[in-house]
């Protein structure tokens, strides 16, 4: 299901529609990158008590935790934190080691599954819709993303208000609105995930070249935003 009437709406118009339709059954999934903090700023201006959740994989950069606290303090919002299941995580690293994800795509996807996918399923379990900071320009795997679409994998509506924005637009919004942001963005990290799976990009490289840099672009998704059957 695609909401075609919203395809040309602005990010604020899409968020306003989403809050009106889903109330407290919608939340932003935030990794606290530039897109997500920009969305939080927009959301607070529309809804004083928006729901925001994050997946704490246990392998994040300190700078990511720093911006979480900065956002929480600036906007006075609670951040719902979801962590990996302790038993599943301990069993995985006991069997394969702490850095086994470098060895194969299968291993990396297993790690993402335990640290991110399963906690996401718990987070989405009580929602009717979720908001993301996806943009079409971010990766070849995201070129067909719609501003509002039905997420078949999770069986709920998915809202992507910034889908048509450029990286420059996002940066300008953050700067103009004095939004707290991850300081790694100033050190060559346009896209930030877990610390061992993220590096700074080089001049001329794609914005997601630093994510799982040992894999090809077509494989660079952790599973959070992969369409059913893909």
N, C-alpha and C positions, 0 to 999 in steps of 0.2 A: 504494500500500500504506500503510495507516494502522495504527499499533500502538495499538489502542483500549484495551488493558489498562493502558497507561501514561498515559492521558489524565488520570486523577485522582491520579497520583503526584506527590510533591514534587519540587522541582528537584534536590535531593541524591539522591533515589532514582533519578531519570532519569539523572543523571550516573553514578551507580554502575553502573547497568545498562549504560550506553553503554561505559564503560571495560572492564567484564567481557566484553562482546560483541566489541568492536572492537580492544582492546589499543592498540598503537602506530599503528594505521591510522585513528585519529580525531584531529581537532584542532579547536581553537576558532578561528574567523575573528574577529579582534578589531580594531575601530576605536578601542578604548580609551575608549568612552563609559561611562556609569555601569553599564549592563547588563553590558558585557563585563568590566569590572574586578571586578564582583560575582561573575561566573562564574569568573574566574580564582581568586579567593579560595576559592570553593567547591571548585573542581577540585583545588587544591593540598592541601586538607584530605582529599581522597579518594585522590588519586594524586599522589605527590611529584614526578613528572616529566611533567606534562601537556604536550602539544604545543600551542603557540599561534603562529598566523601572522598577519601584518598586511600590508596593501597600502599601500605608500608611493607615493602618486600623484605626489609631487613638489610638491604644492600644499597641503600640510597646514599647520595653525597650529603655531607653536613650542610652544604649550601642549600640543599632542598629543604631540610628541616628548618633552617633559618628563615626561609621565605614563608614556610607554613606558619610559623609563629608571628612573623611580621604581618601577614594577611589577617590572621586571627585577631591581632591587637588593633590593627587599623580599622577593620570593619565590624568588630564585635560579634563575630559569628563563631559558632561551634563547628569544628571539623570532625566528621565521623571517620574514624580511622579503622581500617580493616587489615588484619595481619594474617599471614599464612597459618594454617593448622599446624600446631606444634609437632604432633606425632608424625604427620606426613613429611614435614620439613626435616625432622631429625632422621627419619628412616632414609630419606633421599640422600642426604649428605653423608650419612654413615655408610651407605652402600657405594656411592660413587665419588665422594670427595666434595670439596667446597667449590672447585673451579671446573667441574666436569663438563659444564655447558660449552666450553671452548672446543670440545672434542668432536661434536657432530650437531647437525641441525636437530636431530631427534632429542639429543640430550638438552640442548638449549630450550626447545619447546617444552620438555618435561619440567625444567626449572621454572619457566614462565607459567606453566600450568599450576604448579604448587604455590608459587609466590604471588601470582597475579590473577590467573583465570578463576581459580576456585574462590578466592576472597571476593572477586567481582561478582560471582554468582550469588554469594551471600548478600552483598550490598544491594544488588538489584532485586532480590527476592521479595521485598516489600514495596517496590515501586511499580508505577504504571508507565513511567517514561524516564529517560535519562538524557542529560545534556553533555556534549563533548566539545572539545576545541579543535576537531578535525577540520582541515583545509584541503581542498583538492590539490593545491600546489605542493603539499608536503611530500608526496610520494606517488609512485606509479600505482601502488596498491590502493590509493585513495582518490583516483581520478574520477570515479563515478559516484562519489558520495553526494547525497541530496541534503538540502537544509533540514528537511523533516522526512523521515522514512520509518518504515516498520522494520524493527530488528528481529528477524526470524529466529536467529540463534538464541536470543534471550526472551523472545515473545513479549516485547513491549516496544513502545514508540521511542525513537532515537532522534534527538534534536541536535543539529549541528549549525548553530547560528553564524559561524565564521567561515562557512564552507567556501565562499567566493572571495574572501579576503586574501591579500598578499601579505608576505612577511613584513614588508615595509609599513603597511597599514596597521598591523598589530603593534609593531614597535612604536609607531607614532602615537597610537592610542595610549599605550602604557606610559610613554613620556609625558604626553599632554595632560594626563589625568593623575600623574604622580602615583602610579600604582606600584606597590612593592613587587620586585621581581628577583628571580634567581640570578645571583652575581656570576654564575658560570656562563651566562649569555654574553658577558663582556669579555670572556676568555676564549671565545671561539666555539662555544657549545650552543648551536641553534636548537638542538633537540636533546633533551636530557632524560635518561632513564636510570637504570641501576648503575652504580659506579663502575663495576668491572666490565660492563657491556656498553659503555659510552666513552667516546673520546672527542676531542676538539676536531673540527673539520679544517681542511687545508683550503687555501685560496682556489676558487673555481670548483670546489666539490659541491655535491648536492647537500641540501640542508640536513638530510638524514644519513649522510655518509658515515657519520660518527656512531651510529647505532648499529650494533652487531656488525662491525666493519669487516669481519671475516666472511660474511655471507653476501649473496647477490641481492640487488635491490628488490627483486620479485619475492624474496623470502623474508624481508624485513618487517614482519609483524609478529607480535607476541601472542596474538590470538584474541586480544580484547576487541579488535575491530574487523575481524575476518567474517565475511558473510557466510551464511550457512551453505555448505556444499562447495565452498571455494577451497 
